[in-house]
Amino acid sequence: MPEALSDSLRIIEPSSADEYRRYYELRWKILRAPWNQPPGSEQDELEASCSHFMAIDGRRIITGVGRLQFNTIREAQIRYMAVEKEYEGIGIGRMLVNALEQEARNKNMCTVILDAREPAVGFYQKLGYSIEKQSYVLFDKIQHYRMIKKI
């Protein structure tokens, strides 16, 4: 854990071009770079229609990111969750999921789904998600599980 993690850690929506640049940079760094995927592969064609959240500390350092995608009028999907390695285990992921779920409630969603990487399944189970089924394997290496929660 970093030496001086600010007490003012909070979740915000990116609002400037620089914040979005840094938001996508962290997504790529955690979710794509380790598998030799090029910059840009962390984005898809639905970005503009989704809600984006990021965790920042008092120095405005981005420590985590997540996206909420709207699949139907009642179902939202959490995607592209990533927390900077040195900040894992201090509640940032939980804060992001809580913010994403609140956004889903604000949009009158009743179900949130996600496809969790195998190592993250336990984290989501602690937050009330249940495994629906084994889903896809990303980059021929990373097993995912479809998880669901009624909100």
Secondary structure, 3 states (H helix, E strand, C coil): CCCCCCCCCEEECCCCHHHHHHHHHHHHHHHCHHHCCCCCCCCCCCHHHCEEEEEECCCCCEEEEEEEEECCCCEEEEEEEEECHHHCCCCHHHHHHHHHHHHHHHCCCCEEEEEEEHHHHHHHHHCCCEEEEEEEEECCCEEEEEEEEEC
